[in-house]
Amino acid sequence: MSREQIGLQISIRKSGDVTVLDLRGRSTIDGESELMSSHLKELVANGVRKLLLNLADLTQVDSSGVGVIVGTYVSLKRQGGELKLLCPCDRVLEVLTVFRLLDTIPSFEDEVQALASFQPGYLAKP
């Protein structure tokens, strides 16, 4: 099976008070985005307010996946929470750029920096 044909795999881990979702494969309208949506809704419903989406191994995202990310971002913002992105690359980076999401949702290349950015008093390095 080629890398392109992997459905979405999600693993969830905690780093301090930040919940990290490692996404691997594709988040597209053929059911995979719904899987991501249900995971994210459940986490938010269970009180998660600091969420980092690790996109390093996400090979593809379409408008349905973008919609899930935006919906979660808005939902968390309303509840005083934060959603940030880690390592969007290749096609995923292109899609997020087209939708101008990176102008709104903080994105990081380094996980240590991304995790630190959730802490009060964090100052981004220029």
Secondary structure, 3 states (H helix, E strand, C coil): CCHHHCCCEEEEEEECCEEEEEEEEEECCCCHHHHHHHHHHHHHHCCCCEEEEEEEEEEEECHHHHHHHHHHHHHHHHCCCEEEEECCCHHHHHHHHHCCHHHCCCEECCHHHHHHCCCCCCCCCC
